[in-house]
Amino acid sequence: IFHFRRPANKGGLLALVLDRKDDPVTPLLSQWTYQAMVHELLGLNNHRVILKGAPNIAADLEEVVLSAAQDDFFFGNRHKNFGELGEAIQKLLKEYQSTTAQHNTSNLSTIEDMQAFMDKFPELRSQSHNVSKHVAIMGELARLVDVCSLMDVSQFEQELACADDHNAHWRELMEKLKSKAIKVPDKFRLGLLYALRYESLGNLHMVQSAMTKGGVPQDMVNLLQVMLRYAGAKSRGPGLYGDANNLMSKMTKSIISSVQGVENVYAQHVPLVMDTIQSLLKGKLSTRTHPVVPGSARNSAASSQSSGGMIPDEILIFMVGGVTYEEGTKIHEFNQAMKARGIQVVLGGSTVHNSTSFLDELKTTAL
């Protein structure tokens, strides 16, 4: 079906089907880019964000549309981190103030001025609503980050996802589970992240007990074992924390994550799908962990070493069990970096998860 898109001297398209349970960590992490933060903290469903109930929200902003196809500001900033977003919104606000100053009604001295103002009025009104929308969303995100102590929580999440340091992680987990400043859903996610990394140590009953004492409801605590049945070391594919059979691989992954995270401790984590893409492009993606459909891998990277096939220039990834906006951002950054080489990745999935939807889906596996 894709033959018409394949020039003779190109690697063509490779379709790669992945399973969400191979990387259960990514949907559990706090997010710090605009689109992902909105989805995680406010919910982004059919391009709509519900702000009703948030403090100081005007009636016309209780439900807003956030669509990259209709909103140039959102299109240009959806992958920006929280700090960059604040600067971008400040710039947007200044530009709007400058525009409105030029069209101040006190400056209307002729009929032509009045006609020009009325012609411009719908655009100004639309611009006003757009500015108000993004300022309101940014304000609510900032409030939730503060109220939920998310900077503190997120830093520990990143450490659990990226580094092996059991003693330090155990102490901090116990502190977080006791803390009244940490919300119950965040305590729950921290417990799951710890369990996924350290499930073989045999102390998870102590974690569950500490979660219960910290106020996590029993039905949520019970999901810890459900998570391990769904995506524990015996259920998921390899590579989440490095190669389990290769100590050097695990150490290297941990060290690289730490070094890369120095600049931004909230963005150390790299989703497993990115490691999979790199392995594929190097021709090192194992057919044992990623088997190919017979007769379909003539030009695939999976068979490149054995059959001389070419590296694909387009990769279509479908994630069974859902993708995340963090993965979407990483794919976007990858595509930007690989433009010169003519390699592009297209990402799709059965849904777009935040931590709430992912855990709701996990509950159904316990039934």
Long-range contacts (C-beta under 8 A, 24 or more apart in sequence): 5-314, 6-299, 10-310, 10-313, 11-299, 11-301, 11-309, 11-310, 11-311, 11-312, 11-313, 12-299, 12-310, 12-312, 12-313, 12-314, 13-312, 13-313, 13-314, 13-315, 13-316, 14-280, 14-299, 14-300, 14-301, 14-302, 14-312, 14-314, 14-315, 14-316, 15-316, 15-318, 16-276, 16-280, 16-290, 16-315, 16-316, 16-317, 16-318, 17-317, 17-318, 17-320, 18-273, 18-276, 18-317, 18-318, 18-319, 18-320, 19-236, 19-237, 19-319, 19-320, 19-321, 20-231, 20-319, 20-320, 20-321, 20-322, 20-323, 20-349, 20-353, 20-358, 21-230, 21-231, 21-235, 21-236, 21-321, 22-231, 22-236, 22-237, 22-239, 22-240, 22-272, 23-236, 23-240, 23-271, 23-272, 23-273, 24-192, 24-196, 24-227, 24-230, 24-231, 24-236, 24-240, 24-358, 25-161, 25-193, 25-196, 25-240, 25-269, 25-272, 26-269, 26-271, 26-272, 26-324, 26-326, 26-327, 27-322, 27-324, 27-353, 27-354, 27-355, 27-358, 28-157, 28-189, 28-192, 28-193, 28-355, 28-358, 29-154, 29-157, 29-158, 29-161, 29-193, 29-269, 29-326, 29-355, 30-150, 30-153, 30-154, 30-157, 30-186, 30-266, 31-325, 31-326, 31-354, 32-81, 32-82, 32-154, 32-266, 32-267, 33-78, 33-79, 33-80, 33-81, 33-82, 33-325, 33-326, 33-329, 34-74, 34-77, 34-78, 34-79, 34-80, 34-82, 34-85, 35-66, 35-74, 35-78, 35-79, 35-325, 35-328, 35-329, 36-324, 36-325, 36-326, 36-328, 36-329, 37-82, 37-141, 38-66, 38-137, 38-141, 39-325, 39-352, 39-354, 40-354, 40-355, 41-140, 41-141, 41-144, 41-145, 42-137, 42-140, 42-141, 42-144, 43-354, 43-356, 49-137, 51-136, 51-137, 51-140, 54-136, 54-140, 54-143, 55-143, 56-139, 57-136, 57-140, 58-132, 58-136, 60-129, 61-132, 61-133, 61-136, 64-133, 64-136, 64-137, 66-133, 66-137, 71-130, 73-130, 73-134, 74-134, 79-329, 79-332, 79-333, 81-264, 81-266, 81-267, 82-141, 82-145, 85-138, 86-138, 89-134, 89-135, 89-138, 92-131, 92-134, 93-131, 93-135, 96-127, 96-128, 96-131, 99-124, 99-127, 100-124, 100-128, 148-182, 148-183, 148-186, 149-181, 149-182, 149-183, 149-186, 150-186, 151-266, 152-181, 152-182, 153-182, 153-186, 153-190, 154-266, 155-265, 155-266, 156-190, 157-189, 157-190, 157-193, 158-261, 158-265, 158-266, 158-267, 158-268, 158-269, 160-190, 160-193, 160-194, 160-197, 161-193, 161-197, 161-268, 161-269, 162-254, 162-257, 162-258, 162-261, 162-268, 162-269, 163-254, 163-257, 163-258, 164-197, 164-241, 164-250, 164-251, 164-254, 166-198, 166-201, 169-194, 169-197, 169-198, 170-194, 170-203, 173-207, 173-210, 174-210, 177-210, 177-211, 177-213, 177-214, 177-216, 178-210, 178-213, 178-214, 179-214, 182-214, 184-214, 184-215, 184-216, 184-217, 184-220, 185-355, 185-356, 187-211, 187-214, 187-215, 187-216, 188-216, 188-220, 188-221, 188-223, 188-359, 189-355, 191-216, 191-221, 191-224, 192-223, 192-224, 192-227, 195-224, 195-227, 195-228, 196-227, 196-228, 196-231, 196-232, 196-240, 197-241, 199-228, 199-232, 199-233, 200-233, 204-228, 222-366, 223-359, 223-362, 223-363, 223-366, 226-362, 226-363, 226-365, 226-366, 227-362, 229-365, 230-362, 230-365, 237-289, 238-289, 239-272, 239-275, 239-276, 239-289, 240-272, 269-326, 270-330, 271-324, 271-326, 271-327, 271-330, 273-317, 273-319, 273-327, 273-330, 273-331, 273-347, 274-330, 274-334, 277-315, 277-317, 277-334, 277-345, 280-311, 280-312, 280-315, 281-311, 281-343, 283-311, 311-343, 312-343, 313-341, 313-342, 313-343, 313-344, 314-343, 314-344, 314-345, 314-346, 315-343, 315-344, 315-345, 315-346, 316-345, 316-346, 316-348, 317-345, 317-346, 317-347, 317-348, 318-348, 318-349, 319-347, 319-348, 319-349, 319-350, 320-349, 320-350, 321-349, 321-350, 321-361, 322-349, 322-350, 322-351, 322-352, 322-353, 322-357, 322-358, 322-361, 323-347, 323-348, 323-349, 323-351, 323-352, 323-353, 324-352, 324-353, 324-354, 325-352, 325-354, 328-352
